[in-house]
Amino acid sequence: MKVFLRNKLSVMTVFMMSSLALVGCNDDNDSTSSQTNPEKPVEVVDPTQPNQNTVYGKLLSYDGQTPIANALVYAVASAEGASVSNRIAASTYSPSSIQTATVKSADSAANTDCGIAPANSLASTCTGTDGSYRLDLGTSTNELQIQFKKGAFSAEQELTLSGTGSSTTEITQLEDTILTEVPKMLVIEGAYDSIELILAKLGLADVDAADGDIIDSKFDIWESTDNLFVDSNNDGQANIFDYEVVFFNCGLDDESWLMDDDKKQMLKEYVDGGGRIYVSDLAYDVVEQTFPEYINYYGSDETPINQPEEVDSATTGEDSITIRSNIEPTLKSWLEEVTCTQGDCLNTDGTVTIDGFASGWARMNGVNSSENVDVYVSGQDSDGTMRPLTVGFDYGSGRVTYTSYHNEEGSDSYCYSLLLDGTLNPEDYTACLEDPTEVTSIQISAQQRILQYLVFEL
């Protein structure tokens, strides 16, 4: 499914002569190449001189504020763009994947740190921690399509370069590009979590201030998993296959289906075929009972790594604790670019404060290093053990993300819950009651920011 962008192509285009030394990635011509000289109009442009076209821009979430980091960006000729359908490869979580704009040409296999562009791409790169990107194009093609891919999210945008066909350099600064449509997503409600409120903060829904209910959402919400593995529309496959992303909130109303081998196999096939799931805290058995070989949850030391523990074995965490958590470098760099309720999202020592742990939260002992599990957040538990707190891994063409902490719903009143967890002060609470959308788009805790980041890692 392609996700299209708000077309804000009010471009500022600056033309410079190529002698000003702005060199494209494939320019190996020397300084003796002929150029148009205004004092000698009889001199013609050397047709072998490549055009130098540089395109700058920034990719933001639906709220028009949250940057999308480490997204694959590439350009193709418009006529070729319609046939391009490549899934982004697994992101690599290293500082270099964000701090360096790795511009690749089609000749160099179009591999970047954030994914694999198709062979017909003219140039490719990754967005930075602030969502910005730069594409250097040595091309005479003036009708281009810029494509974006980030996990389950993809986008495209048409661009016309007016300076092609001469030995000029064109610098095109696009206005911020804002996502407007979403992949098909499903949220399964939970008693102790509300990832749907995180999605709302990303601009994907509105919130009713009186009761905290999600309204006007761009995703589906179900109360339970009852219909997840049935074929309601008689299309020959279970309903779960109708969605690209499924969120399992902490505190599912029923997990008995996890004892059904056929349903667990269906979930495996869903992820293997490209589906993506997000699981929080007490819903951890969705991961443990289906993909046991990836994460070592708390339980018996006698249980083999490729076998699941007993259901609910890991729910031993102590409540009301606070963990100053270590953050994976790319996520840390992203948190430096955004703001939180308290100002900076990071503590002065570079950690993030994670709190709101409820009694019996699910503990991870570690991850299976042989399975390439990405650890986003880790910290020292109240028992002194260093534990992963947020992880993710690829399975087939899909991805699984699990977090031990979450967005605690707290109260019947959405605004009151924000007051209780410290996100809002009393003055902002009053403003929230009047207009929750305005306040909650600005007021956000560090751990909520992390959960926002994880949405685009799916």
Secondary structure, 3 states (H helix, E strand, C coil): CCCCECCCCCCEEEEEEHHHCCCCCCCCCCCCCCCCECCECCCCCCCCCCCEEEEEEEEECCCCCCECCCCEEEEEEHHHHCCCCCCCCCCCCCCHHHHCCCCECHHHCCEECCEECCCCCCEEEECCCCCEEEEEECCCCCEEEEEEEECCEEEEEEEECCCCCCCEEEEEECCCEEECCCCCEEEECCCCCCHHHHHHHHHHCEECCCCCCEECCCCEEECCCCCCCCCCCCCCCCHHHHCCEEEECCCCCCCHHHHCHHHHHHHHHHHHCCCEEEEEHHHHHHHHCCCCCCEEECCCCCCCCCCCCCCCCCECCCCCCCEEEEECHHHHHHHHHCEECCEECCCCCCCEEECCCCCCCECEEEECHHHCCEEEEEEECCCCCEEEEEEEEEECCEEEEEECCCCCCCCCCHHHHHHHCCCCCHHHHHHHHHCHHHHHCCCCCHHHHHHHHHHCCC
